[in-house]
Amino acid sequence: MAAEIDVAIIGAGVTGLATASEIAQLKRQVFVFEKNRTFGLETSSRNSEVIHAGIYYPENSLKAKLCVEGKNLLYELCSKHNIAHKQLGKIIVATDKNETAQLEKLYEQGRRNGVEDLMLLSQAEVKKLEPNVEAKAGLLSPSSGILDSRTLLKYLYNQAREKGAEFVFNTEVIGIEMAGAKYKLQIKDRDGISDAIAHVVVNCAGLNSDKVAQLAGIDIGKAGYKLHYCKGEYFGLSSKYRNVVSRLIYPTPEQAGHGIHVTMGLDGRVRLGPNALYVKAIDYGVDDTHKETFYSSTKRFLPHIELEDLAPEFAGIRPKLQGPGDSFRDFVIAHEDKAGFPGLINLVGIESPGLTAAPAIARYVGRMVRGLCD
Ligand SMILES: Cc1cc2nc3c(=O)[nH]c(=O)nc-3n(C[C@H](O)[C@H](O)[C@H](O)COP(=O)(O)OP(=O)(O)OC[C@H]3O[C@@H](n4cnc5c(N)ncnc54)[C@H](O)[C@@H]3O)c2cc1C
């Protein structure tokens, strides 16, 4: 007979880990199925490690609300549990008049989202804060920061386990079938294929979350869940640029990403990226021929850098609901009862600011699960 559990979570990235911890504390029996050998090997460890303030997203969107809430929870959690982080602040820079107008819009957008500490900066004020940066104007976001995502993932994993969640690695969910008021999961591991029965299924499968929703019977075309992969590559700047800036420096945003920006590791090492390239397949290689584009877009606001000081580092892939040329798409965090799947919760399109929002996403899903199990 198949094992029977209260809640099955599919995927052990940052959202699956945070959600496991949140649900386990409701005294539910939680199993997390992860196809890789351990947690956090995909998008959750291939990103900028930025704690976002919540500026960019439309008011009342899940991205805006969960980013602002997640940021506060994340700073609290990092301080309390010694997870390395730094609230160094960020400046979005404008290099011409059009971009200056965009900064004002971002300022208003951020204020509407509850980011109350934003400040518009003149050219001289940017220069005073960041002498190596060239800009016509800036938008300072004091609550933006960076964190050590690996330590965060490890902390969330340990916390979930301490609260009783079980992790099953090297195990891929390959089928989901409704069985009365429960779900029969078909799982594939080294020993072959077996079944597990779950009352609630939470799909935190990142780049595969549309396919997992489809496995359960959701018409992903009709639901608008089809994901587009959007690759983001990073180039490192040589160590002579260590601490060339004291804050994160972002250009005004592009359509598919935040624009190639300047981030810093907690050790002061400077990194450029990510770009935003729609791709068909998952491939984490960095194309060295893109170096020129990184160089020219960054040189606009960091004029002292030289082409030979850039070296390819790594890449991540965004699970985007927004295809090329499409308008804004929000996170999907949906209990699918209206679609005829009570007890199935899909998280689809958890791209940036998913790392920042993870603790708030977990609470949001926790409230859904509590309603289902009470
Ligand atoms: C280039 C880039 C930069 C970013 N920068 C930032 C940033 O600075 N700040 C920020 O807040 N956010 C950022 N993000 C977004 C953030 O990284 C993601 O939103 C977050 O990591 C998503 O976590 P996740 O757990 O949903 O997905 P993942 O980390 O991808 O985890 C999903 C897991 O599900 C598993 N899985 C999939 N299918 C199955 C299956 N069938 N059976 C079992 N397991 C399965 C996978 O193996 C994987 O481990 C960035 C993203 C990218 C790509």
The ligand as an ORCA input file, in Angstrom:
! r2SCAN-3c Opt
* xyz 0 1
  C      19.274     35.455    -12.712
  C      18.354     35.537    -11.523
  C      18.557     36.515    -10.550
  C      17.695     36.613     -9.452
  N      17.983     37.519     -8.472
  C      17.170     37.604     -7.401
  C      17.476     38.499     -6.341
  O      18.508     39.148     -6.337
  N      16.593     38.604     -5.319
  C      15.434     37.887     -5.271
  O      14.648     38.084     -4.343
  N      15.162     36.969     -6.229
  C      16.009     36.788     -7.276
  N      15.754     35.855     -8.241
  C      14.580     34.995     -8.094
  C      14.807     33.852     -7.108
  O      16.071     33.270     -7.287
  C      13.704     32.804     -7.340
  O      12.453     33.440     -7.300
  C      13.699     31.714     -6.276
  O      14.974     31.179     -6.107
  C      12.715     30.621     -6.695
  O      12.794     29.577     -5.774
  P      11.949     28.275     -5.972
  O      12.106     27.470     -4.748
  O      10.566     28.636     -6.387
  O      12.571     27.541     -7.250
  P      13.921     26.630     -7.366
  O      15.023     27.165     -6.572
  O      14.151     26.474     -8.839
  O      13.464     25.257     -6.758
  C      12.573     24.392     -7.407
  C      12.965     22.973     -7.036
  O      11.979     22.058     -7.524
  C      12.632     20.868     -7.914
  N      11.750     20.140     -8.826
  C      11.294     20.552    -10.042
  N      10.483     19.619    -10.576
  C      10.422     18.593     -9.694
  C       9.737     17.339     -9.697
  N       8.931     16.976    -10.700
  N       9.911     16.498     -8.644
  C      10.717     16.859     -7.602
  N      11.398     18.045     -7.567
  C      11.238     18.901     -8.585
  C      13.903     21.396     -8.592
  O      14.880     20.393     -8.668
  C      14.284     22.542     -7.667
  O      15.181     22.147     -6.654
  C      16.609     35.716     -9.335
  C      16.416     34.724    -10.304
  C      17.288     34.615    -11.370
  C      17.108     33.526    -12.390
*
